[in-house]
Every structure is written in structure tokens, then in C-alpha cells.
Amino acid sequence: MDEVMADALGEHIVRYNRHFGERITREELHGKWLWEVVSTDRHDVLEACLRSDDFFDVLEVMPESQRVIGRLQQNYEVFIATAAMEVPTSFQAKYRWLGKYFPFIPASHIVYCGDKSILRADYLIDDNPRQLRRFSGEGILYSSPHNINVNGFKRVNDWLDVERLFLA
């Protein structure tokens, strides 16, 4: 969900910059996680952002994701898997967010997990190569600044690429 359907990185950057009066950009994260760019004495603020009650409620929707996922549902059984165990306080907010922006996804097709290797599916679109390495189906890497230097997976840069891959 995060960094594939929802722009968690964008919100994280906004909150960090606002808190510290900085101007970190996505471009500065080329090949790195935000946690690698920010000094360790500020990691508690990054963590607090993720754990705030409203963080996952206000994430922007990735462009074209709603339309393309709606189309995918016409040909595929679509499940949304989120590694919510990494931020256990996010369950309700992520559920609300999905209900608001993807009301056509039934609750029975939302999977909260930590390690996505438990999923039994043909494809997994994810921004985190760690999740894709252990997945038994075909992993598809959704481009994000932190994974730009990762190789070994089919890659999509946006939802238009997903559409071309599965619906062309």
C-alpha cells in the first residue's frame, strides 16, 4: 500500500521538513531511505511521524492508482497487502484510507502482515525489495527513491506502467 498506492514518503518528508525547518527533497533520497539521509539523533521524530494518529489518514493517492486498480479488478482478483506490522498503530488509519480512496476493494481483500512471503499470489507489486525477495510469485518493483539502484526485478515506474503490463 505505502509507496505504491499511497504517498507515505511525500507526507514523511513534509512533516520532517516542517518540524526541523529543512528542505529535504525526493531527489536527495536517490538510492537511499529517508532514515539514511536524516541524522540518527532525529530518527525519533521520523518514528513519531509514522505513529501519529493522522499520518496514514492524510496520504496522497498515487496518480492513476484508483483507476488502474479498478480496471485490474475486472480481470484479476486483487488483494491489497500492507506490512502494517511495521507500524502496528496504523491498522485503523490504513483501513479508513482504503475505504475512502478505494471503496471498491472489499475488506476481505485487505491483508495486514509483516512478511509478505506468507502471501500466495501470482504477482506482488511492492516498493520494498526485501518483500519481493521472499515472495513466491513474481515480484514487481514499484519505483521509489530508495530502490532506484535495485536490480533483479521487473520494474514499474507508475500505475500507467502497471496498466500497460497487465491490461495492454
C-alpha positions in Angstrom: 0.0 0.0 0.0 2.6 2.6 1.1 4.7 4.0 -1.7 2.6 2.0 -4.2 -0.9 3.3 -3.7 -0.3 5.9 -1.0 2.4 8.5 -1.0 3.8 7.9 2.5 7.2 9.2 1.6 5.8 12.6 0.5 4.0 13.0 3.8 7.0 11.9 5.8 9.2 14.5 4.0 6.6 17.3 4.6 6.3 16.5 8.3 10.1 16.2 8.8 10.8 19.5 6.9 8.1 21.3 8.8 9.4 20.1 12.2 13.0 20.9 11.5 12.6 23.8 9.1 14.5 21.9 6.4 14.0 21.3 2.7 14.8 17.6 2.0 13.5 16.6 -1.4 12.8 13.2 -3.0 15.8 13.9 -5.3 18.2 13.9 -2.3 17.0 10.4 -1.4 18.2 8.8 -4.7 19.1 5.3 -3.7 18.5 5.8 0.0 15.7 5.5 2.6 14.8 8.7 4.4 16.2 7.2 7.5 19.6 7.0 5.9 19.6 10.7 5.0 18.4 12.0 8.3 20.9 12.1 11.2 20.3 9.4 13.8 19.5 11.9 16.5 16.4 12.8 14.5 15.1 9.3 14.0 12.8 9.6 17.0 11.0 12.4 15.1 10.7 10.2 12.0 9.2 7.5 14.1 6.8 9.8 15.8 5.5 11.0 12.4 4.7 7.4 11.4 3.0 6.7 14.7 0.9 9.9 14.8 -2.8 9.3 14.7 -3.4 11.1 11.4 -0.3 10.2 9.4 -1.9 7.4 7.3 -5.2 9.2 7.1 -3.8 12.1 5.0 -1.6 10.3 2.5 -2.0 11.4 -1.1 -3.2 8.8 -3.6 -0.6 7.7 -6.2 -1.7 9.1 -9.6 -3.8 6.7 -11.6 -3.8 4.0 -9.0 -7.6 4.2 -8.3 -8.5 3.9 -12.0 -6.0 1.2 -12.8 -6.8 -0.9 -9.8 -10.5 -0.6 -10.7 -9.7 -1.9 -14.2 -7.5 -4.7 -12.8 -10.4 -5.9 -10.7 -12.3 -6.6 -13.9 -9.7 -9.2 -15.0 -7.9 -10.3 -11.8 -8.6 -10.9 -8.1 -6.9 -8.0 -6.5 -5.7 -8.0 -2.9 -4.1 -5.1 -1.0 -1.3 -6.3 1.2 0.3 -3.9 3.7 3.2 -4.6 6.0 1.2 -2.9 8.8 3.1 -4.8 11.5 6.0 -2.4 10.9 3.7 0.3 12.4 1.0 -1.5 14.3 -0.7 1.7 15.2 -1.6 2.2 11.5 -4.2 -0.5 11.2 -7.3 1.7 11.6 -6.0 4.6 9.7 -4.9 2.4 6.7 -8.4 0.8 6.7 -10.1 4.2 6.7 -7.8 5.4 4.0 -8.5 2.4 1.8 -12.3 2.8 2.4 -12.1 6.5 1.4 -10.0 6.1 -1.8 -10.6 2.5 -2.8 -14.1 1.8 -1.6 -14.5 -0.9 -4.4 -11.9 -3.1 -2.6 -13.8 -5.4 -0.2 -12.5 -5.7 3.3 -12.0 -9.4 2.7 -9.3 -8.4 0.1 -7.2 -6.3 2.5 -4.3 -8.2 4.1 -2.3 -6.8 7.1 1.0 -8.6 7.6 4.7 -8.1 8.3 6.4 -10.5 6.0 4.7 -10.7 2.6 6.2 -14.1 1.9 3.1 -15.5 3.5 1.1 -14.3 0.5 0.1 -16.9 -2.1 -0.5 -14.9 -5.2 0.8 -14.7 -8.8 2.1 -11.2 -8.5 3.2 -8.7 -5.8 3.8 -5.1 -6.7 5.9 -3.5 -3.9 8.4 -0.8 -3.4 10.4 -2.8 -0.9 12.8 -5.4 -2.5 13.0 -7.2 0.9 9.4 -8.1 0.5 9.8 -9.2 -3.1 12.9 -11.4 -2.4 10.9 -13.8 -0.2 7.7 -13.7 -2.2 7.0 -17.0 -4.1 5.2 -15.5 -7.1 6.5 -12.9 -9.5 7.7 -9.7 -7.7 7.3 -6.4 -9.4 9.3 -3.5 -8.0 7.4 -0.2 -7.9 9.9 2.6 -8.3 10.6 4.8 -5.3 13.7 6.9 -4.5 15.1 4.3 -2.1 15.0 1.4 -4.6 16.2 3.2 -7.7 19.5 1.3 -7.7 17.9 -2.2 -7.1 18.1 -4.7 -9.9 16.8 -8.2 -10.4 13.1 -7.5 -10.6 10.7 -6.4 -13.3 10.1 -2.7 -12.5 7.2 -0.3 -12.9 7.6 3.4 -12.5 3.9 4.3 -12.0 0.4 3.0 -12.4 0.4 3.6 -16.2 3.3 1.1 -16.4 1.2 -1.3 -14.3 -1.7 -0.8 -16.7 0.5 -1.5 -19.7 1.9 -4.6 -18.1 -1.4 -6.2 -17.2 -4.1 -4.6 -19.3 -2.5 -3.8 -22.7 
